[in-house]
Amino acid sequence: MQFNYDGLSSRVIFGAGRRAEVGEELDRLGIKRALVLSTADQSETCATFAAMIGNRVGALYPGAVMHTPVQVTESAMHQMEQMNCDGILSVGGGSTIGLGKAIAYRTDLPQVVVPTTYAGSEMTPILGQTEGGVKTTLRSPMVLPETVIYDPELTLTLPDFISGPSGMNAIAHSVEALYAQDANPIISMMAEESIRALGAALPKVMEDGSNIDARAEALYGAWLAGACLGSVGMAIHHKICHTLGGSFDLPHADVHCLMIAYSAAYNREAAPDAMARIARALGIGDAPAGLYDLLQSVGRVKSLAELGMTEAGLDKAADLAVQNPYYNPRPVTRDGVREMLQAAFEGTRP
């Protein structure tokens, strides 16, 4: 047995009601004038946190958007500089967390993150940015938040059409961690537990969004998934989802939610141990089938056609996905990717 394991250094605070500790965490990091970030949809939450931290607010920026466009980052940084902010408080999902990380990458300012979805980005040293219609990713310890506060109460108002895809997005991180080039026993254990927790919790969340125990279990699974994403490399699934999101402006979580069953099917024969772990975590005999069934119960859209993709778009996506390819257990070919995209376009069972 040989492997490398690099532990992530974020401080994690987990539990219902623990968002109340955000001010203490800002103080611990020496942040006196925080730039408070959110999306426009969560501007009220942004204002609530601003009131919670009182005179530690430097500026509010409720302007985060999907895929972290560089021009939005530059706009937020201008406001940050105008108000002499010395730290970042990000409250929200992947879009808000991505903006905070983009600013931290450029400034090395400390970050406190309070996730309100199951995206997992808060646990990774990975930054994805979009410029000129192309999404690129980088890894840097500068973008890893110093403190993450998980409070399941903040997810109680998360609608089911966000909860389901966001949770499946997290599962996708864990699935790919199991067949990563640099997979190791610690991360594989966390990945399987993440898939188990999310697979059990998400249908309950969809049935009753006020179920705090299910919400906590889903958030726990999402934390583990984020740690997996941050610790090992990803494969064809993340490459194709970055292509579909960055080049076609498709919604991030919905794309991950839809594509993971097809990505797993692409690797079914090449990664038997990973498939066995996924199937065991989901309590089913075949991993891609189990992921597809979960998609049917928690996904907002069930095909790329529903997301507005065209046949011509599939050809372009296949071309882009094989450029600068990620490691993948099965060789990545243009024909193979195009076939996978066609199945996802039609929504057929993998």
BELVENJO-V604379 format. One record per backbone hydrogen bond with DSSP energy under -1.0 kcal/mol. NH is the residue of the N-H (numbers start at 1). CO is the residue of the C=O. Records with the same first field share a line. If there is no record, write none. Layout:
NH: CO  CO
//
This chain:
11: 146
13: 148
15: 150
18: 15
20: 17
21: 18
22: 19
25: 21
26: 22
27: 23
28: 24
29: 25
30: 27
31: 26
34: 56
35: 87
36: 59
37: 89
38: 61
43: 40
46: 42
47: 43
48: 44
49: 45
50: 46
51: 47
52: 48
53: 49
56: 53
57: 54
58: 34
59: 34
61: 36
63: 61
64: 38
68: 65
70: 130
73: 69
74: 70
75: 71
76: 72
77: 73
78: 74
79: 75
80: 76
81: 77
82: 78
83: 79
85: 80
86: 33
88: 110
89: 35
90: 112
91: 37
92: 114
97: 93
98: 94
99: 95
100: 96
101: 97
102: 98
103: 99
104: 100
105: 101
106: 102
107: 103
108: 104
112: 88
113: 147
114: 90
116: 92
123: 120
124: 121
127: 138
129: 136
130: 68
131: 134
134: 131
136: 129
138: 127
140: 125
143: 140
146: 111
147: 111
148: 11
149: 113
150: 13
154: 151
155: 152
156: 153
158: 155
162: 159
163: 159
164: 160
166: 162
167: 163
168: 164
169: 165
170: 166
171: 167
172: 168
173: 169
174: 170
175: 171
176: 172
177: 173
178: 174
183: 180
188: 184
189: 185
190: 186
191: 187
192: 188
193: 189
194: 190
195: 191
196: 192
197: 193
198: 194
199: 195
200: 196
201: 197
202: 198
205: 201
206: 202
207: 203
208: 204
211: 208
212: 210
215: 211
216: 212
217: 213
218: 214
219: 215
220: 216
221: 217
222: 218
223: 219
224: 220
225: 221
226: 222
227: 223
228: 224
229: 225
230: 226
232: 228
239: 235
240: 236
241: 237
242: 238
243: 239
244: 240
245: 241
246: 242
247: 243
249: 245
250: 244
255: 251
256: 252
257: 253
258: 254
259: 255
260: 256
263: 259
264: 260
265: 261
266: 262
267: 263
271: 267
275: 271
276: 272
277: 273
278: 274
279: 275
280: 276
281: 277
282: 278
284: 279
290: 286
291: 287
292: 288
293: 289
294: 290
295: 291
296: 292
297: 293
298: 294
299: 295
304: 344
305: 345
308: 305
309: 304
314: 310
315: 311
316: 312
317: 313
318: 314
319: 315
320: 316
321: 317
322: 318
323: 320
337: 333
338: 334
339: 335
340: 336
341: 337
342: 338
343: 339
344: 340
345: 341
346: 342
347: 343
348: 343
//
